[in-house]
Amino acid sequence: MALATKHTRTPRAKPVRFAVIGLGHIAQVAVVPAFAHAEPRARLQAIVSGDAEKLREVGDRYDVPSRGGYDDLERLLAECDAAYIATPNSEHVTHAVRAARAGVHVLCEKPLAATTDDARAMIGACREAGVLLMTAYRLHFDPLAIEALSRVRAGDIGDVKYFASSFSMSVKPGNIRTRPDLGGGTLYDLGVYCINAARTTLGGEPTQVFAHAAPGDRAGLPGIDEMTSAVLVFDNGRHATFTTSFAAADVSSFRVVGTDGDLVMQPAYEYVDPLEYTLTSGGRPLHRKGRRRDQFAAEILYFADCIRQGRAPEPSGEEGARDVRIVEALYESAQRGEPIALPSDGHEPGPDEGQARDEPPVAKPPLVNVEPPHD
């Protein structure tokens, strides 16, 4: 679908110039290095951080022309066509609105925002400014993830009945993922992957959700959930269940079960290790293993193409907002101890096969004033 925008700063023959806002772990290990594979269609023009040492060392390592703090954001954005927001969840709305008002397209890390109201504010600001907003669901561009989804949609396991997923890791206390004031919690950090995968593979929207959350105090994670288990009932009669945890072994998997077979993806949500799936139908298993790919370069290049073509991106800001709405409903359910109903609109989410992009992996760079969130 074409989308008319007010933004005319990017001539067709020139690269889309990006600012990366925030230089935390994901930005340093994945987003900034991805621009090595994005040329000539996308270029890293600016980096933004409140840490002078990060600006100097990361900027020098990648020869970034423009650098500055958050007070310098508008000046830096004046040199850019797009922004990749990689700040803590609660700060997404501030930087997205500032970018939109500067006439800059927005690619924002997941979850799109810490609240539905913030997500709506981001969508509204981008719409008013005539700029694009995309939620950075990198798995929407991984060839093996797209292949698995296509097999499910093609009926290779029959009529799909249910989805079950586990996503856990042992997160270090004090990490931004564990801070409620920054939008921390297992559903915001891990649950959005399970929710989005369930929505895309089951091909609909949940009309009712129920959750139980274990408090984080017992794992040294006060103010957030240590573990949450959820049930989602979809408008097409299908069910999804998942469990997320910040205090368990590393697990990343899902199983989609149909009337004629099942598909198991493990690992399912990674960007360092290659994805794998096994599809079993009629008692015959088919195993497929991908290879390490740069999912971040893929989504950056896709977004750059959307900007050039004036085309609405998938996953959109609306897709990100839907997942945030479900996260909020699940936490409300856990607090109240009862199911929460959600409106149904017949929406069918998910990427299409043409979005798959195969970019080579990047080597992990040295980190500057940041630690991995888990061991």
N, C-alpha and C positions, 0 to 999 in steps of 0.2 A: 504494500500500500504506500503510495507516495504521500508525502507530508510537506506542505508549503511552510517554509520558515522565513523569518525576517533576516536570518543570518546570511550574509553574503561575503564573509571575510575570506573564504577559502576558494581560490581559483582552482579549476578542475585539475590543472597540470601540477600543482604544488602539493607537498605533503601536508596532511592535517597536523597542526602543531598542538601538542598536548602539554598540559601542566599536570604533574602528579602532586596532589595535596595530601600531605602526611607521609612521613618516612619511618613508619613503624616496621614490624617484622615482615608483613606480607608485601609491603611496598619494596623493601630492600631485597628480599630473596626472590621475588617473582615479577612484580609490576615493572619496576625500573629496568631490570635486565631484559625484559621482553621486548623493549624497543630496539634491541639489536636485530631482531627478526622482522621488525615492522617497517623499516625503510624499504622503498622510498615513499610508501603511501602514508605513513605516520611517523612523526618525529618527536622526540622528547625535547621540548623547548624550555621548560621551567620545572623547578622543584620547590616545594613549600614546606617549611618546618620551623618550629620554634627552637630548634637545636642548631646552633652555629656550627658545631663540629660535624653533624650529619650533613649540613649543606655543603661544607667545604670538602669532606672526604668523598661523599657520594657524588657530588657535583664534579669533582676532579676526576673520579674514576670513569665517569661516563661522559665527560666533556659537555656538561649541561650549560647552555649559554646564560640562562637567567635563574637566579636563586634569591630567596628571601623568606621572611617570616610571614605570619598571618596578617600582620598589619600592612604588609606589602601586597596583599593578594590581588587587589584590583589593578595595581600597576603591572604585576606579572601576567595577569589574565589578558591585559590589553595586547600582549604579544602572542596570544594563543587562540586556537579555535575550539579546543575541547579540554575538559578537565577530567582526570581520573581521581575520584575521591577515595582515599584509603585511611581516613581518620577513624577514631572510635565511633561506634554506632550512634551515640547520642549527639555527635557533632556533624553528622551527615547533612542534616537539614540546613544548618547555618551556612555551610560551604556550598551546598547545591544552590541555595537561593542567591548567594553572592555571585556565584558563577553565572547563573541564569540572567541576573540583572546586568551582568557585564557582557551579555550576548554570546556566552560560551556554552557549547553543548556539554552534557553531563553524563559520564559513565561512573556509576557509584557502586562500591563494594556492597555485598550482601551482609546482613539484611539491609534493605533499602533505608530503613530508619528504625528508631527505637520505639516509635508509636505510630499508629495509623494516622493520627492528626499530623504528625511530622511528614509522613509519606505523602499525604494529600497536599500539604503545603509545598513540598518539592515538585509534585506534579503540576500544581497550579502555577507556580513561579515559572517553570519551564514552558508551560503552555502559553502563559501571558507574554513571555519574552520571545516566543517562536523558536525555541531551541529544543533539541532532542534530549530525552532522558532514557537511559538504559540501565537496568540492574545487571550487575556483573556476575551472572551465572555462567561461569566458565565451562561447565559440563555441557552446556547447550551447543558447544562447538567441538567437543572431542569426538573424533570419528567412531571410536568403539562404542561410546555412550549412545550416539545417534543410531548406530547399527543395531544395538540391542533394542532401543525404542522402536525402530522400524519393524523388527521381527515381531514384537508384541502387537503393534498396530496391524500388522499383516495377518494376524491370526495364527501364527506359528505355534502358539500354546493353547489355541482354542479361544473360547470366550473368557476374558479375564474376570476373575472373581475377587482376588484380594492381593494385598501388598503388605509385606512385613520387612522391617528394617532395624538395624542396630548401628549406632554411631557413637563411639566413646574414645576417650583418651584421658591420660592423667595430666591435668593442667596444673601448672605451678601457681600456688596461692599468690595473690597480688598482681597477677597478670591482668591486663585490661579486660579480658574475657570474664574475669571473676568479679568485676566491680559494677555493682548495680547502678551507680551514678553515671556510668559510661555505656549503659545498655548491655551489660553482661548477663550471662545465664546460658544454660545448655541449649535452650530452644532457639535463642537468637544466634548462637554461634554454630551449633550443629543441627538443630531441629529444622532450620530452614532448608537444609539439603534434603532431609527426609520428606518434608512437606512438599517441596517442589518436585522431587522425584515421584512421589505418590500422585500428585496432581497430573503430571505429564503421562505417566504410564497408565493410570486409570482413566485418563481422558475426561476429567470433569472437576467439579468443585464440591467440597464437603458441605453438607447441610446441617451436620451436628458433630460436635467434638466433645471428647471427655478425656481428662488427664489426671494423673496422680503424680505429685512431685515430692521428692525427698529433700529436706532442707540441707543446705550446704554446710551448716555449722559443724556437723560431725566430721567433715573432711577439711576443715579449716577454710571454708569458703562462705563466710557469713553474708547474708543478704541476698543470696541467689540459690538456685536449686542445684544440688549435687547430681541428681538424676531425675528424669521425668519420663514416664511412660504414657503414651497417648493412643487414643482410638479415634479415627476419622470415618464418618459415614458419608458416602458420596451420593450425589443426586441421581446417579445411574444405578444405585443399589449395591455398589461395590464398597468394600471396607479396606481401610489401611490401619496398620498398627506400627508403632516404632518406639524405641527406647534410646535416650541420649544420656550420656554421663560424662562428667569431668573427673571422675575418680575411679576409673577402670582401665583395663588394658586397651590398647589400640585395636579397634574393630571398626570396619567400614564396609557394610554389606547391605544388600536388599534381595528379597525374593518376590517375584511376581508369579502367582499361581493361576492357571486357567483350567478349563474343563478338559484339555487334552495334554497338559504338560506344565512345565514351569521354567522360569529363567532366573538364575542366581548370579548376581553381580558381586564380585569380591576380589579386590577392593572396589568400592563403588563410588567414592567421593574424593579420591586422592588427586593431587597434582604432581607429586614427586614420583610415586610408583605407577607403573602402567596399570590400566584397568583390565579386568578379566571377567568373562561371563561363561556360564555353562547353560545351554538350553537343552532340556530333555523333553522329547515328545515321542509317544509311542514306544517308550522304553529305550530310545536311542539318544545318548548324550552327544551334544556338539559343543566342544570347548573352543573358545576364542580368546586369545590374549593379545592386547594391544602393545604399543611400545611407548616409551616416555615421550611426551609431547609438551610443547609450550602452549598450554590452554590460555594463558594470559595474552600472549601475542595474537592468538586466534581471535579473541574477543575484541582486542584493540583494533585489529585490522578490519574486522566486521563492522565495528562502530564507525571507523573512518570511512568505509564504503557507504554506510548509511548517510553520513554527513554529506559526502560528495553527491549522492544520488537524491537527497532530500526524501529519504525513505524511513518510515517509522521502524525502529529496531524491535527485535524479539530476542531476549525478554525485555519488555518495556518497563517503564516505571509502574504501570498498572499491575503487571505481574508481580513485581516486588511488593507492592502495597497489599496484594491479596495474601501473600505469605505472612506479612507482618500482622494482618488482621487475624489470621489463624493462630499465630503465636500468642497474641493477646488473649484470644478466646480460650486457648488451652491453659494459660496461666490463670485466667478467671475461673475456669472449670476446676483446676486444682485447688484454688483458694476456697471456692464455694462447695466443692464436693459433689457437683452435679453436672450433667451435660449442658452444653451451651449450643443453642440453635443459631445457624447462620443463614443468611438469605441465599436463595438459589437463582442464578441467572442464565444457566445453560452454557456458561463459558467453557470452551475447550482449549486448555493451555498447551504449551509445549513447542519445541523447535521443529523445523522441517529438515528433511534430509540434506537440503542444499546448504545448510549452515555448517556442516562439518569442514574443519580446516586442519591440515596436518603441518604443524610448524615444529622444527627441531627443538629439543630441550635446551635449557640453559644450565650452566654450571653454578652451583651455589656460591655466592660471593661472600667475602668477609662481612660481618655485621658491625655497624657503628652504633654504639650506645643503645642496643636493644638485644633482648634474649629471645630464643624460641619459646613459644608459649607452653611447650611440654617437652619432656625428655625424649 
